[in-house]
């Protein structure tokens, strides 16, 4: 049995660490993440505060753990919505073909013209900055991506012999899509979802950095970076730790998705090993 690619192992370890911290942070943190103790501000790492405290005396480790939960929640919701809606549109386009496919793809092209940042600014101007608006913005940019991936994969499956046999047996498009198309496009969709998790985490951090995401006292890695930028010469660790968390999460999901793509696409895997 061949060993898993190194990128899957490294990505899997990083993802497991981030997800573990997020899961624990949702139910327990060493200190309440919003608890202020000005007498302990800028405390150095030690037994009381493993990573130290910030300019308000808040425990840095507790904030990082709670922020991990928020980031993972946003990523799961946004990618889940984008994957569900986009895959459904892609399957519909492949099943119907003709003008229906063309119309769906042109609408998806229009969606690519609205980056998540621009869409989030529009939502914030209309409804105010909040995490639900971040989820909506990220989900919006994910829908065209998943629609294109699922449509391309489904079009290949529709040309397979067993699909022709199912048509000859009198099965309708909906039944064929459910029983034959969807199971056979699951792999590329899952790979794309893993990659989009990394993008969602990065976009959430960027939007929170700009003040369009999580609002105080809800913690966010991006907002922690924004608060630390004026304190770089006093306490650089306030920017280092949330920055490392973002890098670990994005790198972990990116490597995991890249490794899954190597496994699910043997031609790509052989090309990279050559």
Secondary structure, DSSP 8 states (H G I E B T S, - for coil): -----HHHHHHHHHHHHHHHHHHHHHH--SS-TT---GGGTT--SSSSSTT-B-TT--BHHHHHHHHHHHHHHHHHHHHHHHHHHHHHHHHHHHHH-HHHHHHHHHHHHHHTTS-HHHHHHHHHHHH-S-HHHHHHHHHHHHHHHHHHHHHHHHHHHHTSHHHHHHHHTT--HHHHIIIIIHHHHHHHHHHHHHHHHHHHHHHHHHHHHTTSS--TTS--HHHHHHHHGGGTTT-THHHHHHHHHHHHHHHHHHHHHHHHHHHH-HHHHHHHH-
